[in-house]
């Protein structure tokens, strides 16, 4: 596991978020287009490799994807689309065999975390697997599909046992009713099967940018401020009450997600 790339975060993160003139609507559209075209390119590349009968190396692809995300975030910062603040990731290089469980206000949440922790695995929803903008990354990086719970748990157990960290959004989709939607306990079940710790990460945003209510055809107030904070670690074992612990973690998020600027 690699830790946070300090050079990229020095360029992207700001420990003191100060007001500044934000990105114009044309620049925002360029940022959206960059995201969409990058995803489509990965899908085309994935399809091309399949036609050739070549299997991509997932670890190489994950590092490449993290580099793409890093460039994208630097561009968003340069264009003043967003500001980022990270907190608590200093020991991230030592994380192994953990479930990484953040809340999910924006599509960019996965970008932030997969860029920060390049070798991390990820569980993807079935809906994203049918989207050419996102499905290419799944195929190239061999991310975990959540089509069926038994196969999901089996795959998670295998990869956690090998020391991989797995990103799972407990809400299952982007937040519709803030601060969080109901958590689905499958992430706790995956952790319980391997006695893996659950590392919570709180993502706060002062906008609905790339959230459930986001529209590409409506300008956002920029720069959008994201704060990403490492939270409490919850331990699991064979006696863990799956639904009970999930409810406790959900309440932990509801209690501590105060919102930026509140």
C-alpha positions in Angstrom: 0.0 0.0 0.0 1.3 3.4 -0.9 0.6 6.4 1.3 -0.7 9.7 0.1 1.3 11.3 -2.7 2.6 14.3 -0.9 3.5 16.3 -3.9 0.1 16.1 -5.4 -1.6 17.0 -2.1 0.7 20.0 -1.7 -0.7 21.2 -5.0 -4.3 20.3 -4.4 -4.9 20.6 -0.6 -5.1 23.8 1.3 -5.0 23.7 5.1 -6.5 27.1 5.2 -9.3 27.5 2.8 -9.5 31.1 1.7 -12.1 32.8 -0.5 -11.1 33.4 -4.1 -12.7 33.9 -7.5 -14.1 30.6 -8.7 -14.2 28.9 -12.1 -16.4 30.3 -14.8 -19.2 28.2 -16.2 -17.3 27.4 -19.4 -14.4 26.1 -17.3 -16.8 24.0 -15.3 -18.1 22.5 -18.5 -14.5 21.8 -19.6 -13.9 20.0 -16.2 -17.1 17.9 -16.7 -16.0 17.0 -20.3 -12.5 16.1 -19.1 -14.0 13.6 -16.6 -16.4 12.1 -19.2 -13.8 11.7 -22.0 -11.2 10.2 -19.6 -13.8 7.6 -18.6 -14.8 6.8 -22.1 -11.1 6.4 -23.1 -10.6 3.8 -20.3 -13.7 2.0 -21.6 -12.4 2.0 -25.2 -9.0 0.7 -24.0 -10.7 -2.0 -21.9 -12.7 -3.2 -24.9 -9.7 -3.1 -27.1 -7.7 -5.3 -24.7 -10.6 -7.8 -24.6 -10.7 -8.0 -28.4 -7.0 -8.8 -28.4 -7.5 -11.4 -25.6 -5.1 -9.5 -23.3 -5.7 -9.4 -19.6 -4.6 -6.1 -17.9 -2.5 -6.1 -14.8 -4.8 -4.6 -12.1 -2.1 -3.2 -9.9 -0.4 -1.4 -12.8 -3.8 -0.1 -14.0 -4.7 1.1 -10.5 -1.4 3.1 -10.3 -2.2 4.6 -13.8 -5.7 5.5 -12.7 -4.4 7.2 -9.6 -2.1 9.2 -11.8 -5.0 10.2 -14.0 -7.0 11.3 -11.0 -4.1 13.2 -9.6 -3.8 15.2 -12.9 -7.6 15.8 -12.9 -7.6 17.1 -9.3 -4.6 19.4 -10.0 -6.5 20.7 -13.0 -9.7 21.3 -11.0 -7.6 23.2 -8.4 -5.8 25.3 -11.1 -9.1 26.2 -12.7 -10.5 27.1 -9.2 -13.3 24.6 -9.5 -12.6 23.2 -6.0 -10.5 23.4 -2.9 -9.4 20.3 -0.9 -8.4 19.7 2.6 -7.2 16.3 3.8 -6.8 15.4 7.5 -5.6 12.3 9.3 -3.9 10.4 6.4 -0.4 10.6 7.8 -0.2 6.9 8.6 -2.2 5.7 5.5 0.8 3.8 4.2 0.5 1.4 7.1 -3.2 0.5 6.5 -3.6 -3.1 5.4 -6.6 -5.5 5.3 -9.1 -2.8 6.1 -12.6 -1.8 4.9 -12.5 1.9 4.0 -16.0 3.3 4.7 -16.7 6.9 3.7 -20.0 8.7 3.3 -20.8 9.6 -0.3 -21.9 13.1 -1.2 -20.3 13.3 -4.7 -19.0 11.2 -7.6 -15.6 12.7 -6.8 -15.4 10.9 -3.5 -13.9 7.8 -5.2 -11.5 10.1 -7.1 -10.2 11.6 -3.9 -9.6 8.3 -2.2 -8.4 6.2 -5.1 -5.9 9.0 -5.9 -4.7 9.1 -2.3 -4.5 5.3 -1.8 -3.5 4.1 -5.3 -3.4 0.3 -4.6 -6.8 0.2 -2.9 -9.5 -2.1 -4.1 -13.0 -0.8 -4.6 -16.6 -2.2 -4.7 -18.6 -0.8 -7.6 -22.4 -0.7 -7.8 -24.1 -2.6 -10.7 -25.4 0.7 -12.1 -21.9 2.0 -12.7 -20.9 -1.2 -14.4 -23.4 -0.4 -17.1 -22.1 3.1 -17.6 -19.3 3.4 -20.2 -17.8 6.4 -18.3 -17.1 4.3 -15.3 -17.1 0.6 -16.4 -13.8 0.8 -18.1 -11.9 1.5 -14.9 -13.7 -1.5 -13.3 -12.5 -3.8 -16.0 -9.0 -2.5 -16.1 -8.4 -2.4 -12.4 -10.4 -5.6 -11.5 -12.5 -3.8 -9.0 -15.2 -5.8 -7.1 -18.7 -6.0 -8.5 -21.6 -6.0 -6.1 -24.0 -7.9 -8.4 -24.6 -10.6 -5.8 -23.9 -10.5 -2.1 -22.4 -14.1 -1.7 -19.8 -13.5 -4.5 -19.1 -10.0 -3.2 -18.4 -11.3 0.3 -16.3 -14.2 -1.1 -14.2 -11.8 -3.1 -13.8 -9.3 -0.3 -12.7 -12.0 2.1 -10.1 -13.2 -0.3 -8.7 -9.8 -0.9 -8.8 -8.6 2.7 -6.9 -11.8 3.7 -4.2 -10.9 1.3 -3.8 -7.5 2.9 -5.7 -5.3 0.5 -7.8 -2.4 1.6 -11.3 -2.2 0.1 -13.3 0.9 -0.5 -17.0 0.4 0.1 -19.5 3.2 0.4 -22.0 2.0 3.1 -24.8 4.1 1.6 -24.5 2.2 -1.7 -25.1 5.4 -3.7 -24.5 9.1 -3.5 -26.2 10.7 -0.5 -29.8 11.8 -1.2 -30.9 13.0 2.2 -28.0 14.7 4.1 -26.1 14.1 6.2 -26.2 10.4 5.2 -28.7 7.9 3.8 -29.3 4.6 5.5 -26.2 2.4 5.6 -26.4 -1.1 4.1 -24.7 -3.6 6.5 -22.9 -5.6 3.8 -19.7 -3.7 4.4 -19.7 -4.8 8.0 -20.4 -8.4 7.0 -17.4 -8.3 4.6 -15.2 -7.0 7.5 -16.6 -9.5 10.0 -15.8 -12.5 7.7 -12.1 -11.5 7.9 -12.0 -9.8 11.3 -11.0 -6.7 9.4 -11.1 -3.2 10.9 -13.5 -0.6 9.4 -11.8 2.7 8.8 -14.3 5.5 8.5 -13.7 8.6 6.4 -15.9 11.7 6.5 -16.3 13.7 3.4 -17.8 17.2 3.7 -18.7 19.5 0.9 -20.4 22.9 0.7 -22.1 22.1 -2.6 -24.0 19.4 -4.4 -21.2 19.2 -7.0 -21.5 15.8 -8.8 -24.1 14.9 -6.1 -27.6 13.5 -6.6 -29.0 17.0 -7.4 -26.1 18.0 -9.6 -26.8 19.2 -13.2 -24.2 19.7 -15.9 -26.4 22.4 -17.4 -26.5 24.6 -14.2 -23.4 26.5 -13.0 -22.1 25.7 -9.5 -20.7 28.3 -7.1 -17.0 27.8 -7.2 -14.5 27.1 -5.7 -16.3 24.1 -4.1 -14.8 23.2 -0.8 -14.2 19.5 0.1 -12.9 18.4 3.5 -11.8 14.7 3.8 -11.1 13.6 7.4 -10.1 10.2 8.7 -12.5 9.1 11.4 -12.8 6.4 14.0 -11.7 2.8 13.4 -14.3 0.2 14.3 -13.0 -3.4 15.1 -14.8 -6.6 14.1 -14.6 -10.3 15.0 -16.8 -13.4 14.6 -19.2 -12.2 17.4 -19.9 -8.8 15.7 -23.6 -7.9 15.4 -23.5 -6.9 11.7 -26.7 -4.8 11.7 -26.0 -3.4 15.1 -22.5 -2.2 14.2 -23.7 -0.8 10.9 -26.3 1.2 12.8 -23.7 2.5 15.3 -21.4 3.6 12.5 -24.3 5.3 10.7 -25.1 7.2 13.9 -21.4 8.1 14.3 -21.5 9.7 10.8 -24.8 11.5 11.6 -23.3 12.9 14.8 -20.0 14.1 13.4 -20.9 15.3 9.9 -21.5 18.9 10.8 -20.8 20.4 7.4 -18.2 22.8 6.2 -18.5 26.3 7.5 -21.1 25.3 10.1 
